[in-house]
């Protein structure tokens, strides 16, 4: 039995999906907002270590 069956049977399927999509968008936005600075910092860190390796093994 599928999980979506009760939602469709109750007739709320059209109302539930946009709300779920909006929630997903909000969660994704928060997720990105939290992770983005860390990703940028990681990128800077790796580019610095890359320069160190280039310097050491030049």
C-alpha positions in Angstrom: 0.0 0.0 0.0 1.4 3.3 -1.0 1.8 6.2 1.5 0.2 8.6 -0.9 -3.1 6.7 -1.0 -4.8 8.2 2.1 -3.9 11.7 0.9 -5.4 11.2 -2.5 -8.5 9.4 -1.1 -9.2 12.3 1.3 -9.1 14.8 -1.7 -6.3 16.9 -0.2 -3.7 15.8 -2.7 -3.8 19.1 -4.6 -3.4 21.1 -1.5 -0.7 19.0 0.1 1.8 18.9 -2.8 2.5 22.6 -3.2 2.9 22.9 0.6 5.3 20.0 0.5 7.2 21.6 -2.4 7.4 24.9 -0.6 8.7 23.2 2.5 11.3 21.4 0.4 12.4 24.7 -1.1 12.7 26.4 2.3 14.7 23.5 3.7 16.9 23.5 0.6 17.5 27.3 1.0 18.4 26.9 4.7 20.6 23.9 3.9 22.4 26.0 1.2 22.7 29.1 3.4 24.3 27.0 6.1 26.6 25.0 3.9 27.7 27.7 1.4 30.1 29.5 3.7 31.7 26.2 4.6 32.0 25.2 1.0 33.6 28.5 0.2 36.0 28.2 3.1 36.8 24.6 2.0 37.4 25.8 -1.5 39.8 28.5 -0.3 41.5 26.0 2.0 42.1 23.5 -0.8 43.3 26.2 -3.2 45.8 27.4 -0.6 47.0 23.8 0.1 47.3 23.4 -3.7 49.5 26.4 -3.9 51.7 25.0 -1.1 52.1 21.7 -2.9 53.0 23.6 -6.1 55.5 25.6 -4.1 57.0 22.5 -2.4 57.2 20.4 -5.5 58.1 23.0 -8.0 
